[in-house]
Amino acid sequence: MDEETEEVMMQMLTEKHHAEQLKQEEAAQQERDVDSVTRGQDEGVSPETGTAKKNSSPFSGTVQLDVRSRYIPYGIVIQGEGVTIQQFVNLRYSIYEGTDFLNNITVFGTAWGDFSTNKNLSSPTSPYRNFTELDLIAGASFTIAKRYNLAISYTELFSPASAFGDGRYMKAQLVYDDTNYTRNSISFRPQVSVVYELPGQPIGLAPNAWLIEPGFTPNYTFARQTQSPINVSLPMRIGLGPQFYNGSTYGFFSVGPQMTMRIPFLSSASITTNLTAGYTYYNLGKTTAEFAPNKSYSQHNFNLGLSLNF
């Protein structure tokens, strides 16, 4: 899964205890780079969790569809040509609420898929040549001291198109939620992710490797008090891991604007529908550039998406 999707899920988790702020910012938080859950373009990712409503129910979820010009998980270009269509379903259940040091525990499960218009990625004999990847994810998130969220997840990934072998990895992501810390409409959300590859198809350039990915997401919400708030963010990520990137510590740096807007006529008291559009620039390292079109160190990724949160 790409990191943008993973971060989407991560943002959902961290915002669970800021329902009022969510009403103005949830759209953008959900569209940023999951992941803390999926492998991806943590440009601003994850399908892990969050809530779109102020609701006493412990159950929530998200359905999302994205169209992207590239598929670049952790700086590694999987699809450099054609169009990639990515979708996920994420379900969450809050099993603990408290007012002390540990504020919340939420468990979640996600199914994420990538469909490519480029059949060159697949095996010629595969009956699913456009179905590049399927990720199944399970995990839990912990809200600590009201502003820290730690999400831990396990991912199994497959390629129905036989583009690559089966893989699996663990991921932990820690996010600091500075919502309302300075001004109501501004937050920066510093974070750090750690990925470890388990035996199987590596998601990096070498097996059984570690990846560290620090970053932050400055953002501002316009028209907070209206039915159509617009959140503009600038996610920034850097991928580091000498073994993960096969001898090069530096794997990539990504940055780019993302805009998320609530669609009022498709939203209600219990459902929020968001439209997201953005662009991400990638600067690749020496080893990751080898997998890019024309072995270029610079890559450009455009995205357009629609999400429904309940």
Secondary structure by P-SEA (a helix, b strand, c coil): ccaaaaaaaaaaaaaccaaaaaaccaaaaaaccccccccccccccccccccccccccccccccbbbbbccccccccccccccbbbbbbbbbbbbccccccccccccccccccbbbbccccccccccccccccbbbbbbbccccccccbbbbbbbbbbbbcccccccccbbbbbbbbbcccccccccccccbbbbbbbccccccccccbbbbbbbbccccccccccccbbbbbbbbbbbbbbccccccccccbbbbbbbbbbbbcccccccbbbbbbbbbbbbbccccccccccccccbbbbbbccccccc
